[in-house]
Amino acid sequence: MKSKLLAATGIAAVAAAALTGCSGGEPEASCTNEIVNPEATQVSVWAWYPSFEAVVDLFNESHDDVQICWTNAGQGNDEYTKFSTAIEAGSGAPDVIMLEAEVLSSFSIRDALVDLSEYGAGDVAADYTEGAWKDVSSGDAVYAIPVDGGPMGMLYRQDILDEYGIPVPTTWDEFAAAAQALKDAGAPGVLADFPTNGRAYNQALFAQAGSVPFEYDNAKPTEIGIEVNDQGSKDVLAYWQGLVDQGLVATDDAFTADYNTKLVDGSYAVYIAAAWGPGYLGGLSDADADAVWKAAPVPQWDPANPVQINWGGSTFAVTSQAKDPEAAAIVAKEVFGTEEAWKIGIEEAALFPLWKPVLESDYFRDLEYPFFGGQQINKDVFLPAAAGYTGFTFSPFQNYAYDQLTEELFAMVEGEKDSAAALDDLQASLEQYATEQGFTLN
């Protein structure tokens, strides 16, 4: 059973490699940063945040007893593969690791993460929103400390919509009407893109219509409920299939070089984005110098009962290989636990804070963004979206589930099956996979 559950994570385990870390009191060559107090307990950290070295330096300068030894071990799945290798080898993992919230269950089921409720996580729970804390918890266990989130909004080219006399859509019906109006006007681009490889993006769209695809609790690690073909998800996907079939949206893969170009050259008039999207846009080269970008709330199905959604979010977890879990927990709780650290994260790394002392501050609320013509996009869009997000439950094989979702959506846009069949086939494939890996279906 254990071997099946290890396979169920959907994260590739490759041959063991010598992945060096840091040990207490002895600087290691793998440290990217300077160790200020060499005699202090050192905690190795893997993370890929932009501008993170300045945050690490700030922590090390303000802590006499604990020091961070930081390494960028790769982004996303590159880091996860290395972590998986270390889990299989029984050594080589860092003390603290940056993980996206969606993969926490995939690693906690492998006993790779420490339950931080035993190391003072409850002392900082009130510093985070309900949704952020739910994303890192399972029952009474807490497997990570939240860092940044991805409440969603709509970034749009005001100049393009104005050119064609199209109002900013506030509902999905208005969104479809805007897409049709743009096509009817003979615009060279389309309103937006529907990426079949959107993964968490696509799942967020379903969640807005009430989708709860998984029921899972680490306290019962071999049991799972799966419902990815609920009526809400089918309604949402039928909506997007209609837009695709009418040529009103593109179906380009997200985060390719071509996609990045189209985000900023006017090929798409709208970018449905997470709160990190403005930073992503601003960092792309070859942007149209004459573009006028604005931000608005994500369109709603029922404007009288708005539902806020989230795309992505990262955490710091303590690994089961940590040499000093108590010291590692201090790092996880405190590395982004000051206003000074968060000003670096916000202004230099475009992170959206989940730490309430900054999240709820006047500074963050009133921050003006030059890329959006000085608009206070946090106050206008992303803070209300974050406040309305209540959390999400991911599966312990989330990467596999996303890969299967991508295959089904691609088959749909290629005309091989309709939206309802795509979700029914997804349901069947996930049920089969879960059963094969030793899970009991609820």
C-alpha positions in Angstrom: 0.0 0.0 0.0 2.8 2.5 0.9 4.5 2.0 -2.5 1.2 2.7 -4.3 0.6 5.8 -2.3 4.1 7.0 -3.1 3.4 6.6 -6.8 0.1 8.4 -6.3 1.8 11.7 -5.9 2.2 12.0 -9.7 5.6 13.6 -9.1 8.5 11.8 -10.9 11.0 10.1 -8.6 14.4 9.9 -10.4 17.6 8.2 -9.3 19.1 9.4 -6.1 21.5 12.3 -6.4 23.9 14.0 -4.0 22.0 17.2 -3.2 24.0 19.1 -0.6 22.4 21.2 2.2 23.6 23.1 5.2 24.4 21.9 8.7 24.2 23.9 11.9 27.2 26.1 12.5 29.1 25.1 9.3 28.8 27.3 6.2 28.3 25.3 3.0 29.3 26.1 -0.6 25.7 25.7 -1.6 24.6 28.8 0.3 23.9 31.5 -2.3 23.8 34.1 0.5 26.1 35.4 3.2 25.9 33.8 6.6 26.1 36.7 9.1 26.5 34.6 12.3 28.5 31.5 11.5 28.1 30.1 15.0 24.3 30.1 14.8 22.1 27.1 13.8 21.9 27.1 10.0 18.7 26.2 8.2 18.9 25.2 4.5 16.1 26.6 2.3 15.1 25.9 -1.2 13.1 28.8 -2.8 12.8 30.5 -6.2 11.2 33.8 -5.3 12.5 36.8 -7.3 14.7 39.1 -5.2 14.7 36.5 -2.4 18.3 37.1 -1.4 17.5 40.5 0.0 14.8 38.9 2.2 17.3 36.2 3.3 19.8 38.9 4.2 17.2 40.8 6.2 16.4 37.6 8.2 20.0 36.8 8.9 20.8 40.3 10.0 18.0 40.2 12.5 18.4 36.7 13.9 21.4 35.9 16.1 20.5 32.2 16.8 19.2 31.0 13.4 20.6 31.7 9.9 19.3 30.8 6.5 21.4 29.1 3.9 19.5 29.6 0.7 19.7 27.8 -2.6 17.5 28.1 -5.7 17.0 24.4 -6.6 14.8 25.2 -9.6 11.3 26.5 -10.1 8.1 24.5 -9.7 8.4 20.9 -11.0 12.2 21.2 -11.4 12.4 21.7 -7.6 9.8 19.1 -6.9 11.6 16.5 -8.8 14.8 17.1 -6.8 12.8 17.0 -3.6 11.2 13.7 -4.7 14.6 12.3 -5.4 15.7 13.3 -1.9 12.6 11.7 -0.3 13.4 8.4 -2.1 17.0 8.6 -1.1 16.3 9.4 2.5 18.7 12.4 2.4 19.5 15.5 0.4 16.3 17.5 1.1 16.6 21.0 2.6 15.3 21.9 6.0 12.7 24.3 4.6 11.2 24.2 1.1 9.1 26.6 -0.9 6.1 24.6 -2.2 3.0 25.7 -4.0 -0.1 25.0 -1.9 -1.5 22.7 -4.6 1.3 20.1 -4.0 1.3 20.0 -0.2 -0.9 16.9 -0.1 1.3 15.2 -2.6 4.3 15.5 -0.3 2.5 15.2 3.1 1.1 11.8 2.0 4.7 10.6 1.6 5.6 11.7 5.2 7.9 14.3 3.7 6.6 17.3 5.6 6.6 18.1 9.3 3.3 18.9 11.0 4.0 22.5 12.1 1.1 22.5 14.7 3.7 20.9 17.0 6.1 23.9 16.4 4.0 26.9 17.1 2.0 27.2 13.9 -1.0 28.1 15.9 0.7 31.1 17.2 0.7 32.7 13.8 -2.6 31.4 12.4 -4.4 34.6 13.2 -1.9 36.4 10.9 -3.5 34.8 7.8 -6.9 34.7 6.2 -9.2 31.8 6.5 -8.7 30.7 2.9 -4.9 31.0 3.1 -4.8 28.9 6.3 -7.1 26.2 4.9 -4.8 25.8 1.9 -2.0 24.7 4.2 -4.0 22.6 6.7 -5.6 19.2 6.8 -7.7 18.5 9.8 -5.7 19.6 12.8 -2.4 19.3 11.0 -0.6 22.3 9.5 1.9 21.4 6.7 3.2 24.9 5.8 3.1 28.6 6.4 1.4 30.7 3.7 3.5 33.2 1.9 1.9 34.7 -1.3 -1.4 34.1 -3.0 -3.2 34.4 -6.3 -6.6 36.0 -5.9 -7.9 36.6 -9.4 -9.0 39.6 -11.4 -9.2 40.8 -15.0 -6.4 42.8 -16.6 -7.5 44.5 -19.8 -6.4 46.8 -22.6 -8.5 49.9 -22.0 -7.3 51.4 -25.3 -8.5 48.4 -27.3 -11.9 48.2 -25.7 -12.3 52.0 -26.1 -11.3 51.8 -29.8 -14.1 49.4 -30.5 -16.6 50.9 -28.1 -16.8 47.8 -25.9 -17.7 48.2 -22.2 -15.6 46.5 -19.6 -17.4 43.2 -18.9 -18.5 42.5 -15.4 -20.3 39.2 -16.0 -19.5 36.2 -18.1 -22.5 37.0 -20.4 -21.0 40.4 -20.9 -17.6 38.8 -21.5 -19.0 36.7 -24.3 -20.8 39.7 -25.8 -17.5 41.7 -25.7 -15.7 38.8 -27.5 -18.4 38.8 -30.2 -18.3 42.6 -30.6 -14.6 42.6 -31.0 -14.8 40.0 -33.7 -17.7 41.7 -35.5 -15.6 45.0 -35.5 -12.9 43.2 -37.4 -10.3 43.6 -34.7 -7.0 41.9 -35.4 -6.9 40.1 -32.1 -9.4 38.3 -29.8 -10.7 39.1 -26.4 -8.8 36.5 -24.5 -7.1 33.1 -24.5 -8.4 29.8 -23.1 -5.2 27.8 -22.5 -5.8 24.1 -22.3 -2.7 23.8 -20.2 -4.0 26.3 -17.7 -4.1 23.7 -14.9 -4.9 25.7 -11.7 -6.3 28.5 -13.9 -8.9 26.2 -15.4 -9.7 24.7 -12.1 -10.3 28.1 -10.6 -12.8 28.9 -13.4 -14.7 25.7 -12.4 -14.5 26.6 -8.7 -16.3 29.9 -9.4 -19.3 27.8 -10.4 -19.2 25.8 -7.2 -16.9 22.9 -8.2 -15.4 21.0 -5.3 -13.4 18.4 -7.2 -11.8 16.6 -4.3 -12.6 15.6 -0.7 -9.4 14.7 1.1 -8.1 14.7 4.6 -4.5 13.6 5.6 -6.1 12.0 8.7 -7.6 9.4 6.3 -4.8 9.3 3.7 -6.2 6.3 1.7 -9.6 7.8 1.2 -10.6 10.3 -1.4 -13.7 11.8 -3.0 -13.6 12.8 -6.6 -16.2 14.9 -8.5 -14.7 16.7 -11.4 -17.7 16.3 -13.7 -20.3 18.2 -11.5 -22.9 20.4 -13.3 -21.1 23.6 -12.4 -17.9 22.5 -14.1 -19.9 21.3 -17.1 -21.7 24.6 -17.5 -18.4 26.5 -17.3 -16.6 24.3 -19.8 -19.6 24.4 -22.2 -19.4 28.2 -22.0 -15.7 28.2 -23.0 -16.3 25.5 -25.7 -18.9 27.8 -27.2 -16.4 30.7 -27.3 -13.7 28.5 -28.8 -16.1 27.0 -31.5 -17.1 30.5 -32.6 -13.5 31.7 -32.8 -14.1 34.3 -30.1 -11.1 33.3 -28.0 -7.7 31.8 -28.7 -6.5 28.4 -27.4 -2.8 29.1 -27.2 -0.8 27.2 -24.5 0.0 29.5 -21.6 3.5 30.7 -20.7 5.2 30.0 -24.0 7.2 32.6 -25.8 4.4 33.0 -28.3 1.8 33.4 -25.5 4.0 36.0 -23.7 4.3 38.0 -26.9 0.5 37.9 -27.5 -0.2 39.1 -23.9 1.5 42.4 -24.6 1.2 43.0 -28.3 -2.6 43.4 -28.4 -3.4 39.9 -29.6 -5.5 39.5 -26.4 -7.5 42.4 -25.1 -8.1 40.7 -21.7 -5.9 38.6 -19.4 -7.8 36.8 -16.6 -5.0 36.8 -14.1 -3.9 36.1 -10.5 -2.6 38.9 -8.4 0.9 38.0 -9.5 -0.2 38.7 -13.1 0.6 42.4 -13.1 4.2 41.7 -12.2 4.3 39.0 -14.8 3.0 41.4 -17.5 5.3 44.2 -16.4 8.3 41.9 -16.7 7.6 40.9 -20.3 9.7 42.4 -23.1 8.4 44.0 -26.3 5.3 45.4 -24.6 3.3 47.9 -26.7 4.5 51.3 -25.5 1.1 52.8 -26.3 -0.9 50.1 -24.4 -3.2 51.3 -21.6 -3.7 48.6 -19.0 -6.3 48.6 -16.3 -7.5 46.0 -13.7 -11.1 45.1 -12.8 -12.7 42.3 -10.8 -13.0 38.9 -12.5 -16.4 38.5 -14.3 -19.1 36.8 -12.3 -21.9 34.3 -13.2 -24.3 35.9 -10.7 -23.2 39.5 -9.9 -25.7 39.5 -6.9 -23.7 36.6 -5.4 -20.1 37.1 -6.4 -17.7 34.2 -6.0 -14.0 35.0 -5.6 -11.4 32.5 -6.9 -7.6 31.9 -6.5 -4.9 30.8 -8.9 -1.8 29.7 -7.3 0.0 30.5 -4.0 3.2 29.5 -2.3 4.2 28.4 1.1 7.2 27.4 3.3 7.1 23.9 4.6 9.6 22.1 6.9 10.8 18.8 5.5 10.9 15.6 7.5 14.7 15.6 6.9 15.2 18.8 8.8 18.0 18.5 11.2 16.5 20.9 13.7 12.7 21.2 13.0 12.2 23.8 15.7 14.8 26.1 14.1 13.4 25.3 10.6 9.9 26.3 11.8 11.2 29.6 13.0 12.5 30.3 9.5 9.2 29.2 7.9 7.2 31.4 10.2 9.4 34.5 10.3 11.3 34.8 6.9 8.3 36.8 5.5 7.1 37.9 8.9 8.1 41.6 8.8 6.8 44.7 6.9 10.4 45.3 5.7 10.6 41.8 4.2 7.2 42.2 2.6 8.1 45.5 1.0 10.9 43.7 -0.8 8.5 40.9 -1.8 5.8 43.4 -3.1 7.9 46.0 -4.7 10.7 43.9 -6.1 9.1 40.5 -6.6 5.5 41.4 -7.3 4.2 39.0 -4.6 0.7 39.3 -3.2 1.1 38.9 0.6 -1.0 36.6 2.7 0.5 38.0 5.9 -2.4 40.1 7.3 -0.3 42.9 9.0 0.8 43.9 5.4 -2.2 42.6 3.5 -4.5 44.8 5.6 -2.1 47.8 5.7 -2.8 51.2 4.2 0.5 50.9 2.4 -0.5 47.9 0.4 -4.1 49.0 -0.1 -3.1 52.4 -1.5 -0.1 51.3 -3.5 -0.2 52.8 -7.0 1.1 50.8 -10.0 2.7 52.8 -12.8 2.1 49.9 -15.3 -1.6 50.5 -14.8 -1.4 54.2 -15.0 -1.2 54.7 -11.2 -4.3 52.6 -10.5 -4.6 51.2 -7.0 -5.2 47.7 -8.2 -5.0 46.1 -4.8 -7.8 48.3 -3.4 -9.9 48.1 -6.6 -9.5 44.4 -7.4 -7.2 42.0 -5.6 -7.9 42.8 -1.9 -11.7 42.2 -2.3 -10.9 39.0 -4.2 -8.5 37.8 -1.5 -11.1 38.6 1.3 -13.7 36.5 -0.5 -11.5 33.4 -1.0 -12.4 30.6 1.4 -9.7 28.0 0.4 -9.5 24.9 -1.7 -8.8 21.2 -1.3 -6.3 19.6 -3.6 -5.8 15.9 -4.3 -2.7 14.0 -3.2 -2.0 13.4 -6.9 -2.7 16.9 -8.1 0.0 17.0 -10.8 -1.5 13.9 -12.4 -5.0 15.3 -12.2 -3.9 18.5 -13.9 -2.1 16.5 -16.6 -5.3 14.6 -17.3 -7.3 17.8 -17.3 -5.0 19.3 -19.9 -5.4 16.2 -22.1 -9.1 16.4 -22.0 -9.3 20.1 -22.7 -7.0 19.7 -25.6 -9.2 16.9 -27.0 -12.2 19.2 -26.6 -10.7 22.2 -28.5 -9.5 19.8 -31.2 -13.1 18.8 -31.7 -12.5 15.2 -30.6 -15.2 15.4 -27.9 -17.6 17.9 -26.4 -17.2 19.6 -23.0 -19.4 17.2 -21.1 -17.7 14.1 -22.4 -14.3 15.6 -21.6 -15.2 16.0 -17.9 -16.9 12.6 -17.8 -13.8 11.0 -19.2 -11.7 13.0 -16.7 -13.8 11.7 -13.9 -13.4 8.1 -15.1 -9.6 8.4 -15.5 -9.1 9.9 -12.1 -11.3 7.3 -10.4 -9.4 4.5 -12.1 -6.0 6.0 -11.2 -6.9 6.5 -7.6 -8.2 2.9 -7.3 -5.0 1.6 -8.9 -2.9 3.5 -6.5 -4.7 2.0 -3.5 -7.2 4.8 -2.6 -10.7 4.1 -1.5 -13.3 6.2 -3.3 -15.8 8.0 -1.1 
